[in-house]
């Protein structure tokens, strides 16, 4: 059905219905995930939070998202996006409500930490959309899903402070936050009753193993284990930021305990991946059933530079404009919002370009543009006209967010039954990038920060040269042993 139905954004039936309900679900996850950010000052005033405690809340909000995207990706591949999105929206409403009811910093911190799990919702829809759209529409569909859903953070910034003010009083922020939890809970039921994992008659292919990504060769196994290290290292970096060396939320003993647990977890994870894959690699896989993990590794690095830089820049751009051009924070925030607003068109645009002009050529152009964009942003100073600085930020944003769309135009074309796991790992690398970039920002000036992002984009461009354009078909096997060929180009 999805292969003959015309792509019409304004339709609300068939595959378009699935796309709309999925970007709405993603929109709500970002609405909930960032519901505290625009009201953080009111929260701090009521509960008498220090600047260090505020910064810690921001760190805790992203800490759990890195492992959560891996776990959610695996669960999605095994149990289907319909059930997992429903469960995520419903369960994450609980810490949202506890955050709204918090009377102490400890309650705030624990709730915020658990809410990081909802940031993993993105990977669920990637698998859902890939089941419903053919390869020549997949980039556009995934771009709309990502771009319109990602706008949930901007919607939180625009609407929640107004809602809090309309309610009035010290508890206004509590009602606004609780409202997002209620929306998440209600929509979980709406989503479950209105979508299905695949079009009628199609097979939902599942991985052979729930807890470990399958690879096709021993060299790919080594690369997979290598690519897992930065994710654990990012969690170690977050621990360092919470230790006495930074905001001092946890003691040195607790920090070293976490370091030890992360090391042990990586070793266990690696052993499990090795054990699962060596069984199936005992005999060479038929060429028909292989995929190249280097494709995943390249996409991870590109998403590190694209989404990672977006998360970092969105958080610092208002302050950057305020300090460089001596503006008040309200005006600076409005100017900086132009960077985030580009998501509505840029991410779908990147997917559309990928559909029409090739996956690898599109990524090469967008990654080069991203690098140039950040190097130019590093040159902005007070001598620039403000309009030119904003135009530069918007142009750079176009390449960043279009690049995100182009990355996830490729993710579903690697191995269908592993799409959730691949999307989870690639998505987690975006959060790893944000952690690294924000850490760099804390120790260098703004200009060096932008130059550093540009340099990592160049690294991404070089690794992209090793990616192969998806071609032909990929094979999946039904439960009865029948081989199904799926077009990827």
C-alpha positions in Angstrom: 0.0 0.0 0.0 2.8 2.5 1.0 4.4 2.0 -2.4 1.5 3.2 -4.5 0.1 5.9 -2.2 1.1 9.4 -3.2 3.2 11.4 -0.8 0.9 14.2 0.3 1.8 16.0 3.5 -1.7 17.3 4.0 -3.2 13.8 3.8 -4.1 12.1 7.1 -4.6 8.5 5.8 -2.4 5.5 5.1 1.3 6.1 5.5 0.8 9.8 5.9 -1.3 9.1 9.0 1.5 7.1 10.5 4.0 9.9 9.7 1.8 12.6 11.3 1.1 10.6 14.5 4.8 9.7 14.7 6.2 13.2 14.5 3.5 14.3 17.0 4.8 11.6 19.4 8.3 12.8 18.9 7.2 16.5 19.3 5.7 15.6 22.7 8.9 13.8 23.8 10.9 17.0 23.2 8.2 19.1 24.7 8.5 17.1 27.9 12.3 16.7 27.7 12.9 20.5 27.6 9.8 21.6 29.6 12.1 23.0 32.4 14.5 25.0 30.3 12.4 28.2 29.7 11.2 28.3 33.3 14.5 27.4 35.0 14.8 30.8 36.6 11.3 30.6 38.2 12.1 27.0 39.4 15.5 28.3 40.8 13.8 31.2 42.6 11.1 29.1 44.3 13.4 26.3 45.5 16.4 28.6 46.1 18.8 26.8 43.7 22.4 27.8 43.2 24.0 28.4 39.8 25.9 25.1 40.2 22.6 23.2 41.0 21.0 24.7 37.9 23.9 23.6 35.7 23.7 20.2 37.2 20.0 19.9 36.3 20.9 20.7 32.7 23.6 17.9 32.7 21.2 15.4 34.3 18.6 16.1 31.7 20.9 14.5 29.0 22.8 12.0 31.0 20.5 9.1 30.7 19.6 9.7 27.0 22.9 8.2 25.7 22.3 4.6 27.1 18.5 5.1 26.7 18.7 5.4 23.0 20.7 2.2 22.7 18.2 0.3 24.9 15.1 1.8 23.2 16.5 1.0 19.8 16.9 -2.7 20.8 13.4 -2.8 22.3 11.9 -1.2 19.3 13.4 -3.8 16.9 12.2 -6.6 19.2 8.7 -5.5 20.2 7.7 -2.9 17.5 7.5 0.9 17.6 3.8 1.0 18.3 4.2 -0.6 21.8 7.5 1.0 22.7 6.4 4.6 21.8 3.2 4.0 23.8 5.1 2.7 26.8 7.7 5.5 26.7 5.1 8.3 26.5 3.1 6.8 29.4 5.9 5.9 31.7 7.9 9.1 31.3 4.8 11.1 32.3 5.5 9.8 35.9 8.9 11.6 36.4 7.3 14.6 34.7 4.6 14.8 37.4 7.2 14.2 40.2 9.3 17.1 38.8 6.2 19.3 38.9 5.5 18.3 42.5 9.2 18.4 43.7 9.8 20.2 47.0 13.6 19.7 47.2 16.6 19.8 44.9 17.1 16.0 45.3 13.5 15.4 44.0 14.1 17.8 41.1 17.5 16.1 40.2 16.2 12.6 40.3 13.1 13.4 38.2 15.2 15.3 35.7 17.6 12.4 35.4 14.8 9.9 34.7 13.3 12.3 32.2 16.4 11.9 30.1 14.9 8.6 29.0 12.2 10.3 27.0 14.9 11.8 24.8 15.3 8.3 23.3 11.8 8.5 21.7 13.4 9.8 18.4 14.8 6.4 17.5 11.4 4.7 17.7 9.8 6.7 15.0 12.8 6.2 12.7 11.9 2.5 12.6 8.2 3.2 12.3 8.6 5.5 9.3 11.0 3.2 7.6 8.4 0.4 7.6 5.8 2.6 5.8 7.7 4.6 3.2 9.6 3.3 0.1 13.3 4.1 -0.3 12.7 7.1 -2.8 10.5 8.9 -0.2 12.3 7.7 3.0 14.6 10.7 3.4 11.8 13.2 3.0 9.6 11.3 5.4 12.3 10.8 8.1 13.2 14.5 7.7 9.7 15.6 8.4 9.5 13.2 11.3 12.8 14.6 12.8 12.4 18.2 11.9 8.8 18.7 13.0 9.2 16.5 16.1 12.4 18.3 17.1 10.4 21.5 17.1 8.9 20.4 20.4 11.8 22.0 22.3 11.1 25.4 20.6 7.4 25.0 21.4 8.2 24.5 25.0 10.2 27.7 25.0 7.4 29.7 23.3 4.4 28.3 25.2 5.2 27.1 28.7 6.3 30.4 30.2 3.1 32.0 28.9 1.0 29.2 30.4 2.8 29.6 33.7 2.2 33.4 33.7 -1.5 32.9 32.8 -1.9 30.6 35.8 0.1 33.0 37.9 1.7 32.6 41.3 4.7 30.6 42.5 3.2 27.4 41.2 2.6 28.5 37.6 5.7 26.6 36.4 4.4 23.4 38.2 1.1 23.4 36.3 2.9 24.1 33.0 5.3 21.2 33.5 2.5 18.9 34.7 0.4 19.8 31.6 3.2 18.4 29.4 3.1 15.2 31.4 -0.7 14.9 31.0 -0.3 15.5 27.2 2.3 12.7 27.1 0.0 10.3 29.0 -3.1 11.0 26.9 -1.2 10.8 23.6 0.3 7.4 24.5 -3.3 6.0 24.3 -4.0 8.0 21.1 -0.9 6.7 19.4 -1.5 3.0 20.4 -5.0 3.1 19.0 -4.2 4.8 15.7 -1.0 3.2 14.3 0.3 -0.2 13.3 3.9 -1.3 13.0 3.7 -2.2 9.3 1.2 -1.8 6.4 -1.3 -4.6 6.1 0.3 -7.8 4.7 3.9 -6.7 5.4 6.3 -8.5 7.8 8.0 -6.8 10.7 11.5 -8.2 10.7 13.1 -8.7 14.1 16.8 -9.2 15.1 17.9 -12.6 16.2 19.3 -11.3 19.5 17.8 -8.6 21.7 20.9 -7.5 23.6 23.6 -7.2 21.0 23.9 -5.7 17.5 24.6 -8.3 14.9 27.6 -7.8 12.5 28.7 -9.5 9.4 32.5 -10.0 9.9 35.1 -10.2 12.6 36.6 -6.9 11.4 33.1 -5.3 11.8 32.9 -6.8 15.3 36.2 -5.1 16.3 34.9 -1.8 14.8 31.6 -2.1 16.8 33.5 -2.6 20.0 35.6 0.4 19.2 32.6 2.6 18.4 31.0 1.8 21.8 33.9 3.4 23.7 33.0 7.1 23.1 29.5 6.4 24.5 30.8 5.1 27.8 33.5 7.9 27.8 30.8 10.5 27.5 29.0 9.1 30.5 32.4 9.3 32.3 32.7 12.9 31.3 29.3 13.7 32.6 30.3 12.0 35.9 33.4 14.2 36.0 31.3 17.3 35.6 29.2 16.2 38.6 32.3 15.5 40.7 34.2 17.8 43.0 36.3 18.8 40.0 33.3 20.7 38.6 29.9 21.2 40.2 30.5 19.0 43.2 27.1 17.3 43.3 28.7 13.9 44.0 31.7 13.0 46.1 35.0 11.8 44.8 34.3 8.3 46.1 30.9 8.2 44.2 32.6 9.5 41.1 35.3 6.8 41.1 32.6 4.2 41.8 30.7 5.3 38.7 33.9 5.2 36.7 34.5 1.6 37.8 30.9 0.6 37.0 31.1 2.2 33.6 34.3 0.3 32.9 32.8 -3.0 34.1 29.6 -2.4 32.1 31.7 -1.8 28.9 33.6 -5.0 29.5 30.4 -6.9 30.0 28.8 -5.3 27.0 31.8 -6.1 24.9 31.8 -9.7 26.1 28.1 -10.2 25.3 28.5 -8.6 21.9 31.5 -10.9 21.2 29.7 -14.0 22.4 26.6 -13.4 20.4 28.4 -12.5 17.2 31.1 -15.2 17.3 28.3 -17.8 17.2 27.0 -16.6 13.9 30.4 -15.7 12.5 31.7 -19.2 13.1 30.8 -19.8 9.5 31.0 -17.1 6.8 27.6 -15.4 6.2 26.2 -15.5 2.6 26.9 -12.2 0.8 23.1 -11.7 0.5 22.8 -11.3 4.3 25.8 -9.2 5.1 25.9 -5.5 5.8 28.9 -3.2 6.4 29.2 -1.8 9.9 31.5 0.9 8.6 28.3 2.5 7.2 27.0 2.8 10.8 30.3 4.1 12.1 30.4 6.9 9.5 26.8 7.9 10.3 27.7 8.0 14.0 30.5 10.4 13.4 28.4 12.6 11.2 25.6 12.8 13.7 28.1 13.6 16.4 29.0 16.7 14.4 25.5 17.6 13.3 23.0 17.0 16.1 25.7 17.2 18.7 26.6 20.7 17.6 23.0 21.7 17.3 22.3 20.8 21.0 25.4 22.6 22.1 24.9 25.8 20.0 21.2 26.1 20.8 22.1 26.2 24.5 24.8 28.9 24.2 23.7 31.1 21.2 21.5 33.5 23.2 24.4 34.2 25.6 26.8 34.5 22.7 24.7 37.2 21.0 24.1 39.0 24.3 27.8 39.2 25.1 29.2 39.9 21.6 26.6 42.6 20.7 25.7 43.8 24.2 22.0 42.9 24.0 19.5 42.1 26.7 18.8 38.4 27.0 15.2 38.6 25.7 16.3 40.2 22.4 19.3 37.9 22.2 17.1 34.9 22.8 14.7 35.9 20.0 17.6 36.4 17.6 19.1 33.0 18.6 15.8 31.2 18.1 16.3 31.7 14.3 18.8 28.9 14.5 16.3 26.4 16.0 13.4 27.5 13.7 15.4 26.3 10.7 14.5 22.7 11.8 11.0 22.9 10.4 12.3 23.1 6.8 16.0 22.2 6.9 15.8 18.7 8.2 13.0 17.6 5.7 15.0 19.5 3.1 18.1 17.4 3.8 16.1 14.2 3.5 14.5 15.4 0.2 17.9 16.3 -1.2 19.1 12.8 -0.2 16.2 11.1 -1.9 16.7 13.0 -5.2 20.4 13.6 -5.5 22.0 10.5 -3.8 22.8 9.7 -0.1 26.6 10.2 -0.2 26.8 13.2 -2.5 24.2 15.1 -0.4 26.1 14.3 2.8 29.4 15.4 1.3 28.0 18.8 0.3 26.1 19.4 3.6 29.1 18.3 5.8 31.4 20.7 3.8 28.8 23.5 4.2 28.6 22.7 8.0 32.3 23.0 8.4 32.5 26.3 6.5 29.5 27.6 8.4 31.1 27.0 11.8 34.4 28.5 10.7 32.6 31.7 9.6 30.6 31.8 12.9 34.0 31.7 14.7 34.8 35.0 13.0 31.8 36.9 14.3 32.6 39.8 16.6 31.1 43.1 17.7 32.2 44.8 14.4 29.7 42.7 12.4 26.2 44.0 11.7 23.7 42.0 13.8 21.6 41.0 10.8 24.7 39.5 9.1 25.6 37.5 12.3 22.0 36.2 12.5 22.0 35.3 8.7 25.3 33.5 9.2 23.8 31.5 12.1 20.8 30.6 10.1 22.8 29.5 7.1 25.0 27.4 9.3 21.9 25.9 10.9 20.6 25.0 7.4 23.6 22.8 6.8 23.6 21.3 10.3 19.9 20.3 10.3 19.8 19.3 6.7 22.8 17.1 7.5 20.8 15.5 10.3 18.0 14.7 7.8 20.4 13.3 5.3 22.1 11.1 8.0 18.7 9.5 8.9 17.8 9.1 5.3 20.6 6.5 5.2 20.1 4.8 8.6 17.0 2.7 7.6 18.7 1.5 4.4 21.5 -0.5 6.1 19.7 -3.5 7.6 15.9 -3.4 8.1 15.7 -5.6 11.2 18.5 -3.7 12.9 17.1 -0.2 12.1 16.1 0.6 15.7 19.6 -0.4 17.1 21.4 1.5 14.3 19.2 4.5 14.9 19.8 4.2 18.7 23.5 4.1 18.3 23.7 7.0 15.8 21.2 9.0 17.9 23.3 8.4 21.0 26.4 9.8 19.2 24.5 13.0 18.8 24.3 13.3 22.5 27.9 12.3 22.9 28.7 15.2 20.6 26.7 17.6 22.7 28.5 16.5 25.9 31.9 16.9 24.2 31.1 20.3 22.6 29.6 21.7 25.8 32.7 20.5 27.8 35.0 22.2 25.3 32.9 25.4 25.6 33.4 25.4 29.3 37.2 25.7 28.9 37.7 27.8 25.7 36.3 31.1 24.2 33.4 31.3 21.8 35.6 31.6 18.7 37.6 28.5 19.5 34.4 26.6 20.3 33.1 27.3 16.8 36.4 26.4 15.2 36.5 23.2 17.1 33.1 22.1 15.8 34.3 23.0 12.3 37.4 20.9 12.7 35.3 17.9 13.8 33.1 18.4 10.7 36.2 18.1 8.6 36.9 14.8 10.3 33.4 13.7 9.5 33.9 14.7 5.8 37.0 12.6 5.6 35.3 9.5 7.2 32.4 10.1 4.8 34.7 9.3 1.9 34.7 5.7 3.1 30.9 5.3 3.1 29.3 3.5 0.2 26.2 4.7 -1.5 23.3 2.3 -0.7 22.5 0.4 -3.9 20.2 -2.3 -5.0 18.4 -4.4 -2.4 18.9 -5.7 1.1 17.6 -9.2 2.2 15.6 -10.1 5.2 14.2 -13.6 6.2 10.7 -14.3 7.3 9.9 -16.8 10.0 9.2 -19.5 7.5 12.6 -19.1 5.9 11.4 -17.1 2.9 13.9 -14.4 1.7 12.4 -11.0 1.1 14.3 -8.4 -0.9 13.8 -4.8 0.1 14.7 -1.9 -2.3 17.2 0.6 -1.0 17.9 2.5 -4.2 
